[in-house]
């Protein structure tokens, strides 16, 4: 071995051993984990806000159309069917849920 060169001990498989996690690393890991958790919580809050906005807007349209006598209960059922056909993976937009959106809009 020449002067100034360093060697890294290798495991039986020929790869260098993993460095030991220190308390300093543990603190950094915990900080990163907390950032992830906090970001997920903020994202869920944003999604909830967007959904409330969506439900309000749907309720507003349905309420306006029914109040103006442009729509009746049958049209809302047709809307539910249309949504089910055009967006089959989407759940929660049945006739009764669409009327709940209207009730939400009219209540709040």
PALOMI-652874 format. One record per residue (C-alpha): z, x, y. Coordinates in Angstrom, 3 decimals. Each point is the difference from the previous one (the first is absolute). Layout:
<Z Z&X X&Y Y>
...
REM end
This chain:
<Z 0.000&X 0.000&Y 0.000>
<Z -0.958&X 1.453&Y 3.343>
<Z 2.331&X 0.273&Y 2.940>
<Z -0.074&X -3.109&Y 2.285>
<Z -1.543&X -2.364&Y -2.513>
<Z 1.893&X -3.042&Y -1.111>
<Z -0.253&X -1.933&Y -3.181>
<Z 0.933&X -3.581&Y -0.683>
<Z 1.730&X -0.768&Y -3.249>
<Z -2.090&X -2.279&Y -2.166>
<Z 1.097&X -2.589&Y -2.464>
<Z -1.040&X 0.036&Y -3.626>
<Z -3.068&X -2.036&Y 0.957>
<Z -1.153&X 2.628&Y 2.462>
<Z 0.695&X -2.024&Y 3.156>
<Z 2.572&X 0.922&Y 2.610>
<Z 3.253&X -1.950&Y -0.301>
<Z 0.536&X -2.840&Y 2.440>
<Z 2.194&X 0.871&Y 2.944>
<Z 3.443&X -1.540&Y -0.035>
<Z 0.534&X -2.879&Y 2.425>
<Z 2.597&X 1.036&Y 2.518>
<Z 2.308&X -2.164&Y 2.064>
<Z -2.331&X 0.682&Y 2.933>
<Z -2.943&X -1.336&Y -2.019>
<Z 2.054&X -3.001&Y -1.074>
<Z 0.616&X -0.910&Y 3.649>
<Z -3.711&X 0.297&Y 0.809>
<Z -0.888&X -2.083&Y -3.052>
<Z 2.480&X -2.683&Y 1.063>
<Z -1.432&X 0.000&Y 3.530>
<Z -3.548&X -0.487&Y -1.311>
<Z 1.160&X -2.736&Y -2.367>
<Z 1.700&X -1.803&Y 2.911>
<Z -3.192&X 0.253&Y 2.091>
<Z -1.906&X -1.655&Y -2.834>
<Z 2.579&X -2.776&Y -0.370>
<Z 0.151&X -0.649&Y 3.743>
<Z -3.801&X -0.138&Y 0.263>
<Z -0.220&X -2.443&Y -2.891>
<Z 2.577&X -2.250&Y 1.664>
<Z -1.935&X 0.055&Y 3.295>
<Z -3.241&X -0.765&Y -1.853>
<Z 1.575&X -3.014&Y -1.710>
<Z 1.249&X -1.246&Y 3.356>
<Z -3.495&X 0.337&Y 1.446>
<Z -1.504&X -1.894&Y -2.922>
<Z 2.563&X -2.777&Y 0.401>
<Z -0.825&X -0.305&Y 3.703>
<Z -3.726&X -0.194&Y -0.744>
<Z 0.557&X -2.677&Y -2.665>
<Z 2.123&X -2.108&Y 2.363>
<Z -2.785&X 0.274&Y 2.563>
<Z -2.574&X -1.039&Y -2.615>
<Z 2.040&X -3.014&Y -1.127>
<Z 0.550&X -1.064&Y 3.616>
<Z -3.735&X 0.197&Y 0.771>
<Z -0.973&X -1.916&Y -3.147>
<Z 2.580&X -2.660&Y 0.830>
<Z -1.296&X -0.252&Y 3.546>
<Z -3.595&X -0.619&Y -1.118>
<Z 1.014&X -2.574&Y -2.603>
<Z 2.321&X -1.775&Y 2.460>
<Z -2.648&X -0.086&Y 2.720>
<Z -2.695&X -1.320&Y -2.350>
<Z 2.242&X -2.727&Y -1.430>
<Z 1.332&X -1.005&Y 3.442>
<Z -3.544&X -0.341&Y 1.314>
<Z -0.840&X -2.158&Y -3.040>
<Z -2.661&X 2.521&Y -1.032>
<Z 1.755&X 0.622&Y -3.310>
<Z 2.096&X -2.013&Y -2.399>
<Z 2.036&X 0.947&Y -3.081>
<Z -3.180&X 0.161&Y -2.082>
<Z -1.527&X 2.684&Y 2.194>
<Z 3.113&X 2.157&Y -0.386>
<Z -0.353&X -0.322&Y -3.788>
<Z -3.664&X 1.062&Y 0.362>
<Z 1.108&X 2.990&Y 2.077>
<Z 2.435&X 1.007&Y -2.750>
<Z -2.825&X -0.230&Y -2.542>
<Z -2.325&X 1.995&Y 2.245>
<Z 2.561&X 2.796&Y 0.397>
<Z 0.608&X 0.037&Y -3.771>
<Z -3.758&X 0.306&Y -0.682>
<Z -0.832&X 2.571&Y 2.653>
<Z 3.102&X 2.151&Y -0.465>
<Z 1.072&X -0.463&Y -3.642>
<Z 2.586&X 2.803&Y 0.040>
<Z 1.802&X -1.583&Y 2.945>
<Z 3.096&X -2.066&Y -0.787>
<Z 2.132&X -2.337&Y 2.084>
<Z -2.662&X -2.074&Y 1.747>
<Z 0.251&X -3.227&Y -1.942>
<Z -0.264&X -3.393&Y 1.698>
<Z 3.790&X -0.331&Y 0.169>
<Z 0.418&X 3.534&Y 1.370>
<Z -2.649&X -0.648&Y 2.655>
<Z 1.978&X -3.059&Y 1.098>
<Z 3.093&X 2.218&Y 0.132>
<Z -1.910&X 2.304&Y 2.378>
<Z -0.672&X -3.026&Y 2.187>
<Z 3.673&X -0.991&Y -0.132>
<Z 0.999&X 3.579&Y 0.900>
<Z -2.306&X -0.071&Y 3.024>
<Z 1.205&X -3.424&Y 1.170>
<Z 3.679&X 0.882&Y -0.493>
<Z -0.007&X 3.371&Y 1.732>
REM end
